[in-house]
């Protein structure tokens, strides 16, 4: 049976669990996009200078959906389609 290179535990044992942080899989550009969205969501006055106030909420919702879709795609591809 194979052993884990980190802890030496057998991979087949019931007590072995490997946790992998996937945060490093998210590109810097996506972090920046999310940070910009958070700033715009917190204070939308700059957006309101370039678009009607009623369109700001729709714009922010569309951007949030876009960001979440990108994150979902990253995590979906990384685990081979498993949830």
Phi, psi and omega in degrees: 000145180280154180243150178291135179287345181268312186246348180083358180288146176295138179296331182279350183288152182287341183270354183273128177220133178246122176255136181236124177282124181258006181299328181288352179276347181275122183293153181303323181299325179287322174300317180295319178297318179294320179296319178296318179299316180298319179295315179295323180292323180289318182218100187266016184298325178292321176296321182292343176283337185250351179210158178300145183305322181292339179273345183298313181298319178295319178299313180296321178295318177298317179295319179297318178297319178298315180296313181295324177296319178296318178295316179301316179299319180298311182289325179294318181289329185284337181253018176067024179091357178282152176258000000 
